[in-house]
């Protein structure tokens, strides 16, 4: 399936810095609750992320990640997820986060 460039521009993918992370034991699949700072325009958003295989909450803090910020909030158990942190599957299907190769200003839009 092909899409128009306009379809791509409707998905708002931004870079942000993880400022907090904690286990999410109530999730059906192993996950963390993460809070991502997208800068002054967007602010801080939280997300449920199934990234427990390769990451620990403590090592996520300070890491820049890419996330979709214009999906509607989604209730996951008692937690409201406000963005979708992005990654690619490794050889076992486990999530490997994506982010910039060097520091960039939080809130920058993917193009």
Secondary structure, DSSP 8 states (H G I E B T S, - for coil): ----HHHHHHS-EEEEEEEEEEE-TTSSS--EEEEEE--TTT-EEEEEE--TTT--HHHHTT-EEEEE--S--EEETTEEE-SEE-EEE-TTS-EEE---SS---TT-B--
